[in-house]
Amino acid sequence: MSEYLDACLRLARAQALLVKRFDHQLGGLHGLSFADFLLLQQLGSAPGGRLRRVDLATALGLTASGVTRSLGPLERIGLVEREPDPRDARVAYASLTDAGRERLRHAEKAAGQLAAAVFTGEEWAAGEVSALAGYLTRLGGTGLPRQPEPTA
């Protein structure tokens, strides 16, 4: 096996394990899957807490129909709502509701704690987590806009 294939397979395995951990943690505490969390996070970091569905699909690496399927349950439980564009009936926005912003705020705290546990539970040298983030960005994982850390 080539080192390239080995690296890709290890990355896929690590991703699957992380999603499983985040699904378990976020589902148990907040009733969200990791995919739901990523969607809410994208909306939460967008100006005005809303994005065109096509832009949301691009940001998440999904198809337009995939975004529609993902938004449905979040709309039904009141975390996201559909906003038509008053100037163009073909355009629809997905936006966070107040309940969605609140759920995201709590889920971000839990996800941040889990992320810290992922890296503090292993032997990571100073700078390795930042280096890893840089490598993943080079592979196409641009990440989410960083939120300011809360002050105590």
Phi and psi in radians as a Rosetta constraint file:
Dihedral C 1 N 2 CA 2 C 2 CIRCULARHARMONIC -1.310 0.35
Dihedral N 2 CA 2 C 2 N 3 CIRCULARHARMONIC 2.742 0.35
Dihedral C 2 N 3 CA 3 C 3 CIRCULARHARMONIC -1.120 0.35
Dihedral N 3 CA 3 C 3 N 4 CIRCULARHARMONIC -0.496 0.35
Dihedral C 3 N 4 CA 4 C 4 CIRCULARHARMONIC -1.206 0.35
Dihedral N 4 CA 4 C 4 N 5 CIRCULARHARMONIC -0.809 0.35
Dihedral C 4 N 5 CA 5 C 5 CIRCULARHARMONIC -1.134 0.35
Dihedral N 5 CA 5 C 5 N 6 CIRCULARHARMONIC -0.736 0.35
Dihedral C 5 N 6 CA 6 C 6 CIRCULARHARMONIC -1.015 0.35
Dihedral N 6 CA 6 C 6 N 7 CIRCULARHARMONIC -0.788 0.35
Dihedral C 6 N 7 CA 7 C 7 CIRCULARHARMONIC -1.097 0.35
Dihedral N 7 CA 7 C 7 N 8 CIRCULARHARMONIC -0.738 0.35
Dihedral C 7 N 8 CA 8 C 8 CIRCULARHARMONIC -1.134 0.35
Dihedral N 8 CA 8 C 8 N 9 CIRCULARHARMONIC -0.726 0.35
Dihedral C 8 N 9 CA 9 C 9 CIRCULARHARMONIC -1.163 0.35
Dihedral N 9 CA 9 C 9 N 10 CIRCULARHARMONIC -0.693 0.35
Dihedral C 9 N 10 CA 10 C 10 CIRCULARHARMONIC -1.146 0.35
Dihedral N 10 CA 10 C 10 N 11 CIRCULARHARMONIC -0.695 0.35
Dihedral C 10 N 11 CA 11 C 11 CIRCULARHARMONIC -1.115 0.35
Dihedral N 11 CA 11 C 11 N 12 CIRCULARHARMONIC -0.744 0.35
Dihedral C 11 N 12 CA 12 C 12 CIRCULARHARMONIC -1.109 0.35
Dihedral N 12 CA 12 C 12 N 13 CIRCULARHARMONIC -0.719 0.35
Dihedral C 12 N 13 CA 13 C 13 CIRCULARHARMONIC -1.140 0.35
Dihedral N 13 CA 13 C 13 N 14 CIRCULARHARMONIC -0.769 0.35
Dihedral C 13 N 14 CA 14 C 14 CIRCULARHARMONIC -1.086 0.35
Dihedral N 14 CA 14 C 14 N 15 CIRCULARHARMONIC -0.724 0.35
Dihedral C 14 N 15 CA 15 C 15 CIRCULARHARMONIC -1.092 0.35
Dihedral N 15 CA 15 C 15 N 16 CIRCULARHARMONIC -0.774 0.35
Dihedral C 15 N 16 CA 16 C 16 CIRCULARHARMONIC -1.087 0.35
Dihedral N 16 CA 16 C 16 N 17 CIRCULARHARMONIC -0.731 0.35
Dihedral C 16 N 17 CA 17 C 17 CIRCULARHARMONIC -1.173 0.35
Dihedral N 17 CA 17 C 17 N 18 CIRCULARHARMONIC -0.687 0.35
Dihedral C 17 N 18 CA 18 C 18 CIRCULARHARMONIC -1.125 0.35
Dihedral N 18 CA 18 C 18 N 19 CIRCULARHARMONIC -0.776 0.35
Dihedral C 18 N 19 CA 19 C 19 CIRCULARHARMONIC -1.047 0.35
Dihedral N 19 CA 19 C 19 N 20 CIRCULARHARMONIC -0.745 0.35
Dihedral C 19 N 20 CA 20 C 20 CIRCULARHARMONIC -1.055 0.35
Dihedral N 20 CA 20 C 20 N 21 CIRCULARHARMONIC -0.780 0.35
Dihedral C 20 N 21 CA 21 C 21 CIRCULARHARMONIC -1.124 0.35
Dihedral N 21 CA 21 C 21 N 22 CIRCULARHARMONIC -0.782 0.35
Dihedral C 21 N 22 CA 22 C 22 CIRCULARHARMONIC -1.176 0.35
Dihedral N 22 CA 22 C 22 N 23 CIRCULARHARMONIC -0.711 0.35
Dihedral C 22 N 23 CA 23 C 23 CIRCULARHARMONIC -1.000 0.35
Dihedral N 23 CA 23 C 23 N 24 CIRCULARHARMONIC -0.809 0.35
Dihedral C 23 N 24 CA 24 C 24 CIRCULARHARMONIC -1.094 0.35
Dihedral N 24 CA 24 C 24 N 25 CIRCULARHARMONIC -0.852 0.35
Dihedral C 24 N 25 CA 25 C 25 CIRCULARHARMONIC -1.155 0.35
Dihedral N 25 CA 25 C 25 N 26 CIRCULARHARMONIC -0.886 0.35
Dihedral C 25 N 26 CA 26 C 26 CIRCULARHARMONIC -1.245 0.35
Dihedral N 26 CA 26 C 26 N 27 CIRCULARHARMONIC -0.611 0.35
Dihedral C 26 N 27 CA 27 C 27 CIRCULARHARMONIC -1.160 0.35
Dihedral N 27 CA 27 C 27 N 28 CIRCULARHARMONIC -0.757 0.35
Dihedral C 27 N 28 CA 28 C 28 CIRCULARHARMONIC -1.170 0.35
Dihedral N 28 CA 28 C 28 N 29 CIRCULARHARMONIC -0.672 0.35
Dihedral C 28 N 29 CA 29 C 29 CIRCULARHARMONIC -1.599 0.35
Dihedral N 29 CA 29 C 29 N 30 CIRCULARHARMONIC -0.598 0.35
Dihedral C 29 N 30 CA 30 C 30 CIRCULARHARMONIC -2.260 0.35
Dihedral N 30 CA 30 C 30 N 31 CIRCULARHARMONIC 0.011 0.35
Dihedral C 30 N 31 CA 31 C 31 CIRCULARHARMONIC 1.186 0.35
Dihedral N 31 CA 31 C 31 N 32 CIRCULARHARMONIC 0.459 0.35
Dihedral C 31 N 32 CA 32 C 32 CIRCULARHARMONIC -2.098 0.35
Dihedral N 32 CA 32 C 32 N 33 CIRCULARHARMONIC 2.534 0.35
Dihedral C 32 N 33 CA 33 C 33 CIRCULARHARMONIC -1.461 0.35
Dihedral N 33 CA 33 C 33 N 34 CIRCULARHARMONIC 2.933 0.35
Dihedral C 33 N 34 CA 34 C 34 CIRCULARHARMONIC -1.105 0.35
Dihedral N 34 CA 34 C 34 N 35 CIRCULARHARMONIC -0.646 0.35
Dihedral C 34 N 35 CA 35 C 35 CIRCULARHARMONIC -1.101 0.35
Dihedral N 35 CA 35 C 35 N 36 CIRCULARHARMONIC -0.710 0.35
Dihedral C 35 N 36 CA 36 C 36 CIRCULARHARMONIC -1.068 0.35
Dihedral N 36 CA 36 C 36 N 37 CIRCULARHARMONIC -0.782 0.35
Dihedral C 36 N 37 CA 37 C 37 CIRCULARHARMONIC -1.043 0.35
Dihedral N 37 CA 37 C 37 N 38 CIRCULARHARMONIC -0.793 0.35
Dihedral C 37 N 38 CA 38 C 38 CIRCULARHARMONIC -1.051 0.35
Dihedral N 38 CA 38 C 38 N 39 CIRCULARHARMONIC -0.714 0.35
Dihedral C 38 N 39 CA 39 C 39 CIRCULARHARMONIC -1.121 0.35
Dihedral N 39 CA 39 C 39 N 40 CIRCULARHARMONIC -0.850 0.35
Dihedral C 39 N 40 CA 40 C 40 CIRCULARHARMONIC -1.090 0.35
Dihedral N 40 CA 40 C 40 N 41 CIRCULARHARMONIC -0.663 0.35
Dihedral C 40 N 41 CA 41 C 41 CIRCULARHARMONIC -1.103 0.35
Dihedral N 41 CA 41 C 41 N 42 CIRCULARHARMONIC -0.739 0.35
Dihedral C 41 N 42 CA 42 C 42 CIRCULARHARMONIC -1.073 0.35
Dihedral N 42 CA 42 C 42 N 43 CIRCULARHARMONIC -0.786 0.35
Dihedral C 42 N 43 CA 43 C 43 CIRCULARHARMONIC -1.139 0.35
Dihedral N 43 CA 43 C 43 N 44 CIRCULARHARMONIC -0.707 0.35
Dihedral C 43 N 44 CA 44 C 44 CIRCULARHARMONIC -1.134 0.35
Dihedral N 44 CA 44 C 44 N 45 CIRCULARHARMONIC -0.494 0.35
Dihedral C 44 N 45 CA 45 C 45 CIRCULARHARMONIC -1.603 0.35
Dihedral N 45 CA 45 C 45 N 46 CIRCULARHARMONIC -0.086 0.35
Dihedral C 45 N 46 CA 46 C 46 CIRCULARHARMONIC -1.441 0.35
Dihedral N 46 CA 46 C 46 N 47 CIRCULARHARMONIC 2.628 0.35
Dihedral C 46 N 47 CA 47 C 47 CIRCULARHARMONIC -0.993 0.35
Dihedral N 47 CA 47 C 47 N 48 CIRCULARHARMONIC 2.226 0.35
Dihedral C 47 N 48 CA 48 C 48 CIRCULARHARMONIC 1.268 0.35
Dihedral N 48 CA 48 C 48 N 49 CIRCULARHARMONIC 0.118 0.35
Dihedral C 48 N 49 CA 49 C 49 CIRCULARHARMONIC 1.179 0.35
Dihedral N 49 CA 49 C 49 N 50 CIRCULARHARMONIC 0.480 0.35
Dihedral C 49 N 50 CA 50 C 50 CIRCULARHARMONIC -2.538 0.35
Dihedral N 50 CA 50 C 50 N 51 CIRCULARHARMONIC 2.638 0.35
Dihedral C 50 N 51 CA 51 C 51 CIRCULARHARMONIC -2.496 0.35
Dihedral N 51 CA 51 C 51 N 52 CIRCULARHARMONIC 2.635 0.35
Dihedral C 51 N 52 CA 52 C 52 CIRCULARHARMONIC -1.120 0.35
Dihedral N 52 CA 52 C 52 N 53 CIRCULARHARMONIC 2.541 0.35
Dihedral C 52 N 53 CA 53 C 53 CIRCULARHARMONIC -1.038 0.35
Dihedral N 53 CA 53 C 53 N 54 CIRCULARHARMONIC -0.641 0.35
Dihedral C 53 N 54 CA 54 C 54 CIRCULARHARMONIC -1.148 0.35
Dihedral N 54 CA 54 C 54 N 55 CIRCULARHARMONIC -0.656 0.35
Dihedral C 54 N 55 CA 55 C 55 CIRCULARHARMONIC -1.225 0.35
Dihedral N 55 CA 55 C 55 N 56 CIRCULARHARMONIC -0.634 0.35
Dihedral C 55 N 56 CA 56 C 56 CIRCULARHARMONIC -1.124 0.35
Dihedral N 56 CA 56 C 56 N 57 CIRCULARHARMONIC -0.724 0.35
Dihedral C 56 N 57 CA 57 C 57 CIRCULARHARMONIC -1.063 0.35
Dihedral N 57 CA 57 C 57 N 58 CIRCULARHARMONIC -0.792 0.35
Dihedral C 57 N 58 CA 58 C 58 CIRCULARHARMONIC -1.084 0.35
Dihedral N 58 CA 58 C 58 N 59 CIRCULARHARMONIC -0.795 0.35
Dihedral C 58 N 59 CA 59 C 59 CIRCULARHARMONIC -1.106 0.35
Dihedral N 59 CA 59 C 59 N 60 CIRCULARHARMONIC -0.584 0.35
Dihedral C 59 N 60 CA 60 C 60 CIRCULARHARMONIC -1.651 0.35
Dihedral N 60 CA 60 C 60 N 61 CIRCULARHARMONIC -0.100 0.35
Dihedral C 60 N 61 CA 61 C 61 CIRCULARHARMONIC 1.248 0.35
Dihedral N 61 CA 61 C 61 N 62 CIRCULARHARMONIC 0.559 0.35
Dihedral C 61 N 62 CA 62 C 62 CIRCULARHARMONIC -1.982 0.35
Dihedral N 62 CA 62 C 62 N 63 CIRCULARHARMONIC 2.932 0.35
Dihedral C 62 N 63 CA 63 C 63 CIRCULARHARMONIC -1.453 0.35
Dihedral N 63 CA 63 C 63 N 64 CIRCULARHARMONIC 2.902 0.35
Dihedral C 63 N 64 CA 64 C 64 CIRCULARHARMONIC -1.060 0.35
Dihedral N 64 CA 64 C 64 N 65 CIRCULARHARMONIC -0.707 0.35
Dihedral C 64 N 65 CA 65 C 65 CIRCULARHARMONIC -1.211 0.35
Dihedral N 65 CA 65 C 65 N 66 CIRCULARHARMONIC -0.565 0.35
Dihedral C 65 N 66 CA 66 C 66 CIRCULARHARMONIC -1.107 0.35
Dihedral N 66 CA 66 C 66 N 67 CIRCULARHARMONIC -0.702 0.35
Dihedral C 66 N 67 CA 67 C 67 CIRCULARHARMONIC -1.145 0.35
Dihedral N 67 CA 67 C 67 N 68 CIRCULARHARMONIC -0.740 0.35
Dihedral C 67 N 68 CA 68 C 68 CIRCULARHARMONIC -1.042 0.35
Dihedral N 68 CA 68 C 68 N 69 CIRCULARHARMONIC -0.780 0.35
Dihedral C 68 N 69 CA 69 C 69 CIRCULARHARMONIC -1.115 0.35
Dihedral N 69 CA 69 C 69 N 70 CIRCULARHARMONIC -0.648 0.35
Dihedral C 69 N 70 CA 70 C 70 CIRCULARHARMONIC -1.261 0.35
Dihedral N 70 CA 70 C 70 N 71 CIRCULARHARMONIC -0.617 0.35
Dihedral C 70 N 71 CA 71 C 71 CIRCULARHARMONIC -1.291 0.35
Dihedral N 71 CA 71 C 71 N 72 CIRCULARHARMONIC -0.526 0.35
Dihedral C 71 N 72 CA 72 C 72 CIRCULARHARMONIC -0.875 0.35
Dihedral N 72 CA 72 C 72 N 73 CIRCULARHARMONIC -0.991 0.35
Dihedral C 72 N 73 CA 73 C 73 CIRCULARHARMONIC -1.103 0.35
Dihedral N 73 CA 73 C 73 N 74 CIRCULARHARMONIC -0.606 0.35
Dihedral C 73 N 74 CA 74 C 74 CIRCULARHARMONIC -1.212 0.35
Dihedral N 74 CA 74 C 74 N 75 CIRCULARHARMONIC -0.566 0.35
Dihedral C 74 N 75 CA 75 C 75 CIRCULARHARMONIC -1.199 0.35
Dihedral N 75 CA 75 C 75 N 76 CIRCULARHARMONIC -0.747 0.35
Dihedral C 75 N 76 CA 76 C 76 CIRCULARHARMONIC -1.108 0.35
Dihedral N 76 CA 76 C 76 N 77 CIRCULARHARMONIC -0.543 0.35
Dihedral C 76 N 77 CA 77 C 77 CIRCULARHARMONIC -1.668 0.35
Dihedral N 77 CA 77 C 77 N 78 CIRCULARHARMONIC 0.116 0.35
Dihedral C 77 N 78 CA 78 C 78 CIRCULARHARMONIC 1.441 0.35
Dihedral N 78 CA 78 C 78 N 79 CIRCULARHARMONIC 0.331 0.35
Dihedral C 78 N 79 CA 79 C 79 CIRCULARHARMONIC -1.587 0.35
Dihedral N 79 CA 79 C 79 N 80 CIRCULARHARMONIC -0.448 0.35
Dihedral C 79 N 80 CA 80 C 80 CIRCULARHARMONIC -2.344 0.35
Dihedral N 80 CA 80 C 80 N 81 CIRCULARHARMONIC 2.611 0.35
Dihedral C 80 N 81 CA 81 C 81 CIRCULARHARMONIC -2.343 0.35
Dihedral N 81 CA 81 C 81 N 82 CIRCULARHARMONIC 2.747 0.35
Dihedral C 81 N 82 CA 82 C 82 CIRCULARHARMONIC -1.641 0.35
Dihedral N 82 CA 82 C 82 N 83 CIRCULARHARMONIC 2.310 0.35
Dihedral C 82 N 83 CA 83 C 83 CIRCULARHARMONIC -2.121 0.35
Dihedral N 83 CA 83 C 83 N 84 CIRCULARHARMONIC 2.073 0.35
Dihedral C 83 N 84 CA 84 C 84 CIRCULARHARMONIC -1.293 0.35
Dihedral N 84 CA 84 C 84 N 85 CIRCULARHARMONIC 2.653 0.35
Dihedral C 84 N 85 CA 85 C 85 CIRCULARHARMONIC -1.470 0.35
Dihedral N 85 CA 85 C 85 N 86 CIRCULARHARMONIC 2.119 0.35
Dihedral C 85 N 86 CA 86 C 86 CIRCULARHARMONIC -1.117 0.35
Dihedral N 86 CA 86 C 86 N 87 CIRCULARHARMONIC -0.353 0.35
Dihedral C 86 N 87 CA 87 C 87 CIRCULARHARMONIC -1.683 0.35
Dihedral N 87 CA 87 C 87 N 88 CIRCULARHARMONIC -0.300 0.35
Dihedral C 87 N 88 CA 88 C 88 CIRCULARHARMONIC -2.568 0.35
Dihedral N 88 CA 88 C 88 N 89 CIRCULARHARMONIC 1.848 0.35
Dihedral C 88 N 89 CA 89 C 89 CIRCULARHARMONIC -1.128 0.35
Dihedral N 89 CA 89 C 89 N 90 CIRCULARHARMONIC -0.297 0.35
Dihedral C 89 N 90 CA 90 C 90 CIRCULARHARMONIC -1.367 0.35
Dihedral N 90 CA 90 C 90 N 91 CIRCULARHARMONIC -0.277 0.35
Dihedral C 90 N 91 CA 91 C 91 CIRCULARHARMONIC -1.767 0.35
Dihedral N 91 CA 91 C 91 N 92 CIRCULARHARMONIC 2.326 0.35
Dihedral C 91 N 92 CA 92 C 92 CIRCULARHARMONIC -2.236 0.35
Dihedral N 92 CA 92 C 92 N 93 CIRCULARHARMONIC 2.457 0.35
Dihedral C 92 N 93 CA 93 C 93 CIRCULARHARMONIC -1.841 0.35
Dihedral N 93 CA 93 C 93 N 94 CIRCULARHARMONIC 2.624 0.35
Dihedral C 93 N 94 CA 94 C 94 CIRCULARHARMONIC -1.860 0.35
Dihedral N 94 CA 94 C 94 N 95 CIRCULARHARMONIC 2.319 0.35
Dihedral C 94 N 95 CA 95 C 95 CIRCULARHARMONIC -2.400 0.35
Dihedral N 95 CA 95 C 95 N 96 CIRCULARHARMONIC 2.642 0.35
Dihedral C 95 N 96 CA 96 C 96 CIRCULARHARMONIC -1.318 0.35
Dihedral N 96 CA 96 C 96 N 97 CIRCULARHARMONIC 2.447 0.35
Dihedral C 96 N 97 CA 97 C 97 CIRCULARHARMONIC -1.516 0.35
Dihedral N 97 CA 97 C 97 N 98 CIRCULARHARMONIC 3.028 0.35
Dihedral C 97 N 98 CA 98 C 98 CIRCULARHARMONIC -1.036 0.35
Dihedral N 98 CA 98 C 98 N 99 CIRCULARHARMONIC -0.714 0.35
Dihedral C 98 N 99 CA 99 C 99 CIRCULARHARMONIC -1.120 0.35
Dihedral N 99 CA 99 C 99 N 100 CIRCULARHARMONIC -0.649 0.35
Dihedral C 99 N 100 CA 100 C 100 CIRCULARHARMONIC -1.142 0.35
Dihedral N 100 CA 100 C 100 N 101 CIRCULARHARMONIC -0.703 0.35
Dihedral C 100 N 101 CA 101 C 101 CIRCULARHARMONIC -1.112 0.35
Dihedral N 101 CA 101 C 101 N 102 CIRCULARHARMONIC -0.721 0.35
Dihedral C 101 N 102 CA 102 C 102 CIRCULARHARMONIC -1.159 0.35
Dihedral N 102 CA 102 C 102 N 103 CIRCULARHARMONIC -0.793 0.35
Dihedral C 102 N 103 CA 103 C 103 CIRCULARHARMONIC -1.105 0.35
Dihedral N 103 CA 103 C 103 N 104 CIRCULARHARMONIC -0.718 0.35
Dihedral C 103 N 104 CA 104 C 104 CIRCULARHARMONIC -1.092 0.35
Dihedral N 104 CA 104 C 104 N 105 CIRCULARHARMONIC -0.740 0.35
Dihedral C 104 N 105 CA 105 C 105 CIRCULARHARMONIC -1.011 0.35
Dihedral N 105 CA 105 C 105 N 106 CIRCULARHARMONIC -0.812 0.35
Dihedral C 105 N 106 CA 106 C 106 CIRCULARHARMONIC -1.206 0.35
Dihedral N 106 CA 106 C 106 N 107 CIRCULARHARMONIC -0.713 0.35
Dihedral C 106 N 107 CA 107 C 107 CIRCULARHARMONIC -1.172 0.35
Dihedral N 107 CA 107 C 107 N 108 CIRCULARHARMONIC -0.631 0.35
Dihedral C 107 N 108 CA 108 C 108 CIRCULARHARMONIC -1.094 0.35
Dihedral N 108 CA 108 C 108 N 109 CIRCULARHARMONIC -0.672 0.35
Dihedral C 108 N 109 CA 109 C 109 CIRCULARHARMONIC -1.107 0.35
Dihedral N 109 CA 109 C 109 N 110 CIRCULARHARMONIC -0.833 0.35
Dihedral C 109 N 110 CA 110 C 110 CIRCULARHARMONIC -1.118 0.35
Dihedral N 110 CA 110 C 110 N 111 CIRCULARHARMONIC -0.728 0.35
Dihedral C 110 N 111 CA 111 C 111 CIRCULARHARMONIC -1.149 0.35
Dihedral N 111 CA 111 C 111 N 112 CIRCULARHARMONIC -0.670 0.35
Dihedral C 111 N 112 CA 112 C 112 CIRCULARHARMONIC -1.110 0.35
Dihedral N 112 CA 112 C 112 N 113 CIRCULARHARMONIC -0.695 0.35
Dihedral C 112 N 113 CA 113 C 113 CIRCULARHARMONIC -1.161 0.35
Dihedral N 113 CA 113 C 113 N 114 CIRCULARHARMONIC -0.720 0.35
Dihedral C 113 N 114 CA 114 C 114 CIRCULARHARMONIC -1.141 0.35
Dihedral N 114 CA 114 C 114 N 115 CIRCULARHARMONIC -0.754 0.35
Dihedral C 114 N 115 CA 115 C 115 CIRCULARHARMONIC -1.053 0.35
Dihedral N 115 CA 115 C 115 N 116 CIRCULARHARMONIC -0.746 0.35
Dihedral C 115 N 116 CA 116 C 116 CIRCULARHARMONIC -1.091 0.35
Dihedral N 116 CA 116 C 116 N 117 CIRCULARHARMONIC -0.703 0.35
Dihedral C 116 N 117 CA 117 C 117 CIRCULARHARMONIC -1.143 0.35
Dihedral N 117 CA 117 C 117 N 118 CIRCULARHARMONIC -0.613 0.35
Dihedral C 117 N 118 CA 118 C 118 CIRCULARHARMONIC -1.030 0.35
Dihedral N 118 CA 118 C 118 N 119 CIRCULARHARMONIC -0.742 0.35
Dihedral C 118 N 119 CA 119 C 119 CIRCULARHARMONIC -1.600 0.35
Dihedral N 119 CA 119 C 119 N 120 CIRCULARHARMONIC -0.427 0.35
Dihedral C 119 N 120 CA 120 C 120 CIRCULARHARMONIC -1.494 0.35
Dihedral N 120 CA 120 C 120 N 121 CIRCULARHARMONIC -0.294 0.35
Dihedral C 120 N 121 CA 121 C 121 CIRCULARHARMONIC -1.367 0.35
Dihedral N 121 CA 121 C 121 N 122 CIRCULARHARMONIC -0.162 0.35
Dihedral C 121 N 122 CA 122 C 122 CIRCULARHARMONIC -2.021 0.35
Dihedral N 122 CA 122 C 122 N 123 CIRCULARHARMONIC 3.011 0.35
Dihedral C 122 N 123 CA 123 C 123 CIRCULARHARMONIC -1.548 0.35
Dihedral N 123 CA 123 C 123 N 124 CIRCULARHARMONIC 1.504 0.35
Dihedral C 123 N 124 CA 124 C 124 CIRCULARHARMONIC -1.851 0.35
Dihedral N 124 CA 124 C 124 N 125 CIRCULARHARMONIC 2.187 0.35
Dihedral C 124 N 125 CA 125 C 125 CIRCULARHARMONIC -1.349 0.35
Dihedral N 125 CA 125 C 125 N 126 CIRCULARHARMONIC 2.784 0.35
Dihedral C 125 N 126 CA 126 C 126 CIRCULARHARMONIC -0.945 0.35
Dihedral N 126 CA 126 C 126 N 127 CIRCULARHARMONIC 2.290 0.35
Dihedral C 126 N 127 CA 127 C 127 CIRCULARHARMONIC 1.551 0.35
Dihedral N 127 CA 127 C 127 N 128 CIRCULARHARMONIC -0.225 0.35
Dihedral C 127 N 128 CA 128 C 128 CIRCULARHARMONIC -1.206 0.35
Dihedral N 128 CA 128 C 128 N 129 CIRCULARHARMONIC -0.632 0.35
Dihedral C 128 N 129 CA 129 C 129 CIRCULARHARMONIC -1.163 0.35
Dihedral N 129 CA 129 C 129 N 130 CIRCULARHARMONIC -0.744 0.35
Dihedral C 129 N 130 CA 130 C 130 CIRCULARHARMONIC -1.117 0.35
Dihedral N 130 CA 130 C 130 N 131 CIRCULARHARMONIC -0.696 0.35
Dihedral C 130 N 131 CA 131 C 131 CIRCULARHARMONIC -1.109 0.35
Dihedral N 131 CA 131 C 131 N 132 CIRCULARHARMONIC -0.746 0.35
Dihedral C 131 N 132 CA 132 C 132 CIRCULARHARMONIC -1.050 0.35
Dihedral N 132 CA 132 C 132 N 133 CIRCULARHARMONIC -0.786 0.35
Dihedral C 132 N 133 CA 133 C 133 CIRCULARHARMONIC -1.022 0.35
Dihedral N 133 CA 133 C 133 N 134 CIRCULARHARMONIC -0.706 0.35
Dihedral C 133 N 134 CA 134 C 134 CIRCULARHARMONIC -1.124 0.35
Dihedral N 134 CA 134 C 134 N 135 CIRCULARHARMONIC -0.737 0.35
Dihedral C 134 N 135 CA 135 C 135 CIRCULARHARMONIC -1.111 0.35
Dihedral N 135 CA 135 C 135 N 136 CIRCULARHARMONIC -0.735 0.35
Dihedral C 135 N 136 CA 136 C 136 CIRCULARHARMONIC -1.159 0.35
Dihedral N 136 CA 136 C 136 N 137 CIRCULARHARMONIC -0.616 0.35
Dihedral C 136 N 137 CA 137 C 137 CIRCULARHARMONIC -1.089 0.35
Dihedral N 137 CA 137 C 137 N 138 CIRCULARHARMONIC -0.706 0.35
Dihedral C 137 N 138 CA 138 C 138 CIRCULARHARMONIC -1.080 0.35
Dihedral N 138 CA 138 C 138 N 139 CIRCULARHARMONIC -0.542 0.35
Dihedral C 138 N 139 CA 139 C 139 CIRCULARHARMONIC -1.385 0.35
Dihedral N 139 CA 139 C 139 N 140 CIRCULARHARMONIC -0.134 0.35
Dihedral C 139 N 140 CA 140 C 140 CIRCULARHARMONIC 2.039 0.35
Dihedral N 140 CA 140 C 140 N 141 CIRCULARHARMONIC 0.010 0.35
Dihedral C 140 N 141 CA 141 C 141 CIRCULARHARMONIC -1.588 0.35
Dihedral N 141 CA 141 C 141 N 142 CIRCULARHARMONIC 1.412 0.35
Dihedral C 141 N 142 CA 142 C 142 CIRCULARHARMONIC -1.122 0.35
Dihedral N 142 CA 142 C 142 N 143 CIRCULARHARMONIC -0.288 0.35
Dihedral C 142 N 143 CA 143 C 143 CIRCULARHARMONIC 1.365 0.35
Dihedral N 143 CA 143 C 143 N 144 CIRCULARHARMONIC -3.050 0.35
Dihedral C 143 N 144 CA 144 C 144 CIRCULARHARMONIC -1.897 0.35
Dihedral N 144 CA 144 C 144 N 145 CIRCULARHARMONIC 2.656 0.35
Dihedral C 144 N 145 CA 145 C 145 CIRCULARHARMONIC -0.990 0.35
Dihedral N 145 CA 145 C 145 N 146 CIRCULARHARMONIC 2.394 0.35
Dihedral C 145 N 146 CA 146 C 146 CIRCULARHARMONIC -1.303 0.35
Dihedral N 146 CA 146 C 146 N 147 CIRCULARHARMONIC 2.387 0.35
Dihedral C 146 N 147 CA 147 C 147 CIRCULARHARMONIC -1.655 0.35
Dihedral N 147 CA 147 C 147 N 148 CIRCULARHARMONIC 2.548 0.35
Dihedral C 147 N 148 CA 148 C 148 CIRCULARHARMONIC -1.098 0.35
Dihedral N 148 CA 148 C 148 N 149 CIRCULARHARMONIC 2.494 0.35
Dihedral C 148 N 149 CA 149 C 149 CIRCULARHARMONIC -1.220 0.35
Dihedral N 149 CA 149 C 149 N 150 CIRCULARHARMONIC 2.406 0.35
Dihedral C 149 N 150 CA 150 C 150 CIRCULARHARMONIC -1.176 0.35
Dihedral N 150 CA 150 C 150 N 151 CIRCULARHARMONIC 2.513 0.35
Dihedral C 150 N 151 CA 151 C 151 CIRCULARHARMONIC -1.667 0.35
Dihedral N 151 CA 151 C 151 N 152 CIRCULARHARMONIC 2.516 0.35
